[in-house]
Amino acid sequence: MGDKGVFITSVGLCLALLGPAALALLCETFFVAKRCLGVALPAQLVFVLICACVLMIVLRGEHRTLSSVGLQPFRGQSIAWGSAFAAFLVWIYSPLLPRAMAFAKIPWFTEGLAKLAAYPVLR
């Protein structure tokens, strides 16, 4: 790998590791007073663009496949794993979470709902 390849890989790593953190810092620093969808949706779009840029660096800049970064082709096994995980969340995790938090005396639902009240409701 030449100097150009090292540079492209370094840019991709910096973008992947520092991009989401920088985006979160910018949103918290400059837009903390404005908790609205007008700020949240563009921030999500920038995050998706960061992810797309990293994938394009892998595909075009490094000339590697997506499996080199852990993305595997979609197969029937993916549906089985997704269904198993969804069943775990619905029938095991969800019923046990409130009990565990009540046992630990951690308030969870009302305080979280109060934080959501700051966002506008779409109708």
Summary of the structure (lengths in Angstrom):
residues: 123
radius of gyration: 20.3
end to end distance: 53.9
largest distance: 57.6
contacts: 258
relative contact order: 0.09
helix: 76%
strand: 0%
